Amino acid sequence: MNSPFPPSSSRPGDGRIVTGLLPAGGSGLETMTYQYPLKLIAPSPSGDQPSILVFLLSYGGGLVAGDQVNLSIHVRPESKLSIATQGHTKIFKTSSADIITRQNLNVHIENDAGLCLLPDPVQPFEDSVYAQTQIFRLESRSSLCLLDWVTHGRSARGENWSLVHWSGRNEIWLTDPQSPARDRLLVRDSVVLSREGSNTVGRPLQEMMHNLAVSGTLILRGPMMKSLGEFFLAEFAALPRIGARDFRSPEDKAGEDCSLSEFDLWRSQRLEQERKGEILWSAAQVRGCVIIKLGARTVEAGRDWIGSMIMKEGSIANHFGSQALMCIR
């Protein structure tokens, strides 16, 4: 018997999100489709919610060997979209290095629109193989906040960068809708973690990661991210230089803290948090984008640090709402 419905053009793992400006103002979903193993959930927005919130999920809480996810996102002019997750994206082990789990994201953000992508980190299990590609095409007045981070695995099971291969590539393109052929590549950030590759240089991957439990990249671009980018650059410039030592006694430090402004006291406490959590980070400006690299000795320390920085500055909550920050609280 022939089906009365037209054949589906989507494949397993395909998904699409389109947001636009509502007639009464505010952002609304125009399109949201997905196929297993991808799952998308959009809670009903409140009246004063600055952006549409969509949860990016997978059935069973992770991706098994050979799964492929292909998600496209289109953020139309003056609309705003926040993407979150409900836990680590788990990458399950594979029986062969030739069976690769893939996740691809293609995003187009139009002028005066914004996307905030602050998910939980990817968690590759022992003997997993994963490849991720994320392509962002922005117009001249588009805004993007992208956090891409990966953990060392399941510490409760003794995993410590026990994966076979993990690769991630983020590309930021400046596009002109009138002349698509003149798209300009602004940033290409690639990370490859490979058991075989590290062994070829005589050092195991665990040693090359220098006891970090999480490593990540935060990319900021556009008018909505200008204040946050400047904040990270200023805080990085204010870090104590290599070799600097504080010879004051604990009593003298406590006495001086009493006379500090609220912001200087927060900075002093954050520096102590970075020391205790062994947070490593840097910030740089590249072709109009601010790129922050971070690493931490524990996943919790990394989450606390990036969350405290973003929430202290405040512009993400103002532009996208507090729900955009739920994965880094």
N, C-alpha and C positions, 0 to 999 in steps of 0.2 A: 504493500500500500504506500502510495506516495504521500509525503508530508505536505499539508497545505501551507506550511510556513516556509519562507525563503531560507536557504542554507546560511548558516552562521559564517561570517567572515573572520571571526576571532579564533585564536588557537589557545590551547591550554597555557595558562600563565599570563595571558594578555590582559591588560587593563587600561582604562582611559579615564581621565578626570578633566573636566572643563569647568572653569568658574567664570562668572561674569558679574557685572554690576546690576543690582536689582533696580526696578523703576523708582522705588521709594528710597533708594540708597542702601548701602551695605552690600555685602558679597553673597552670592548664591551659587548653588551647583546647577549647571546646565546639563552636564552629562557625567555619569559615573557607572562604568561597567567593569566587570572582572570575570575571570575564569580560574577555576582550580589549577594550581595550588595557591594562587593569589586571592586575598580577600580584602575588601575595602569596606569600612564602616564610617558613616558620617552622622554623628549625633545631631538631633534637631538643635539649631542655633537659638540662642536667646536674642532678645531684641537689641541688646546693647553690645553684642559680641562683635569685635572689630574684624574678625576673619572667619572664614569657613574652616572647620576642623575635620580632617579625615584621618582615620587610623589605617595604617598600612600593616596588614597582618598576613599570616599564612596558616593554613589548616594544620593542626597538630603543633603549632608553635614553632615550626622551623621548616627548613627545606631539606629534603632527602636527596641523595646522590642522583644527579641527572635532571633534577627540577630546573625549569627555566622560567623566569619571570620577566615580562616585558611591559613596562608601565610608561604610558605617555601622559604628560600633563600640559595643559594649555591654560594659562592665567590671563584672562582678557583685561583690557584697560580698566584701571582704577579698582580692580578687585584684589582681594588678598586671600591667600590659602596657607593654612598651617598643616603640616604633616607630622604625625606622631606615631609611636608604636606602643604596644602594651607589654613590653618585655624584650629581652635580647632576641635578635634574629639568629636562631640556632642553625648551624650548618652541620648536618649529620655526616658520619664517616662514609667513605666510598670503598667499594671492593677493588677498584682499579683506578690508577691515576688518570686513565683516559676518560673516566666518567666524571664530568665537570658539572658542578652546580653553578648556574649563571643567574645574574640579576642585572637587567638593563633598565635604565631610566632616561627618557628623553623629555626635556622640558622646554617650553617656549613661554617666556614672560614678556608681555607687551608693556608699552609705556605706562607709567604711573601705577603699575601693578606690582605686587610683591609675593614672594614665596618664602616661608620659614620652614626649614626642614631640620628639626632637632630631635632625631630618633634616639632610641637606646642603641648601644653598640652592637655590632655583629659579633657573634660568639662561635668561632669555628671549633668543632670538636676534633678529637684526635683522629688522624688519618683522613681528614676531610680535604676536598679540593674545591675551590671557589673562585669565581671570576666575576667582578663587578665593574660595570661601565656606566657612568652618569654624565650625560651631555646636557648642558644648559645653554640655551640661546636667549640672550637678553637684548632688548632694545636700549636706546640711550638713557631712558629714564626708568628702567626696570630696577627692582631691588631683589636681592637674594641673600638669605642666610642659610648656609649649608654646613652641617656638622657630619663628618664621616669618620667613624672610629671603630676600632676592632680590639677585642680582648684576647687574653692568652689562652682561653678555654675554660674548662671546668676545674677550678682549683680543688674542689672537694674530692675529685677523682684523680688528683695528682697531675693534671694536664698543665703543661707550661710551654706554649707555642709548639704543641705536638702535631700540628697540622702538616699535611703533605705540601700543599701549595695554596696561597691566598694572594690574589692580585686585585687591585682597585685603581680605577682611573677616573679622574674628574676633569672635565673640560668646560671652560667658560668661554663662550663666543659672544662677540658683539655683532648683532645683526641689524641690517637695514631692510625693512619690509619692502622698500621700493627697489632695492638692488641686492637680492639674496646672494648673488654671485660674489659680492664684495664682503661677505662675512669675515670677521677678523678674530683670530684666536688670541684670547687674552691670557689664559692660564691653562696649562696641562699639568696636572699633579698626578703622578703615578707612584704606587707603592707595590712592591713585590716581596712577599715573604715565602721563602722556598726552602724546604728541608734539603733537597738535592743541591740547590745553589749555594747554601751555606757550607755544606760539606765539601764542596769543591775547593773552597778556600781554607779548609782545615779547621773550621770553627762551627760548632753546632748552632742552630738557630737560637736556642735558649741563651747562649752566651752572647750572641750578637745583639740580642734585645736588651742586654744589660739589666736584667731583673725587672723590666717594666711589665706591668700587668695589662696596660692599656696604652694604645697609641692612636692619635687622631689628628685630623685637620679640620679647622674651621675657616670657611671662606665667606667673606662679606663684600657686597658690592651694591651700590645704588644709593639714592637719596635717603631712603628709610634706614640704611645701615651706616650712614656717614658718621653719626655721633658715636655709635658703638665701635666702629673701626678706629676712630680717633682715640677713644678711651683705651683700647688695647695697645695702640702704639705708644700712648703717653705712659701707661703703666710699665710697658716693657723698657722704655727709655729711663724710667725711674728706678729700675732694678739695681741693687748693689752690684758694682763691677766685680769681675773675677779677682780674687785675692783680697778683697775688702774684708776687714774684720771689725767686729764691734767689741771693744775692750771694756765696755761698761759692766758693772756688776748688776745682778738681777734687781737689786734695790734701786739703783740709779735708773735702770730702764723703766721700772714701775713708776718711779717718781716723775719721769719725763712724760710717760703716757698720760698722766693726769692732766697735763697742760696741752695735749694735742687736740686739734680740731676733730670733729666726728669723722671726717673723711680720712685724715692722717692716721687716726686710731684704727680705722678699718684697714687701711693699707698695711699698718704695722702688724695687725693680727693676720692678714692674708699672707704676708711674707713668712710669718711663723708657721702658718698652715702649709705653705709650700715647702718649708724646710722639713717639717715633720712628715709630710706625705711624700717627700722626695719628688716634687713636681718639677718637671723640666718643660720649658716652653719658650717659644720665640714668636715674634710678630714682624711682618714686613709688608710693605706696600708694593704691589706689582701691577702695573698698567691699570690703575684705578681700583684694584681689588686689594683688600687687606687679608693676608693669609696668616693664620695662627697655627703653629705646630705644637702639639702637647703630648706628654707622656707622664705616667704616674706609676708608683710602685703597687698601688691597689686600684681596682676599678672604682671603689667607693670614693677614694681620694680624688681621682680624676673627675668624677661626676660632681662632687662637692665643689671642686675648684672652678670648673667651667660654669657651673650653675651660679656660684657666688659672683663671678665676674659679670655675667650677662644680667643677672637680676639687680646687681648694684647699679649698673649703668641705666637700666630701666626702659630703654627705647623699644625693645622687642615686646614687652608687655603693653606698652602704649599703642604700638602699631598693630599687633596681632592678638593681644589678649593674653591673660595669664595661662590659658589652656595650652598655648604653644610651648610652654616651659615645663610641662608635666614630666618629661623624660629626663630632665637634668636637675630636678629638685632634690 
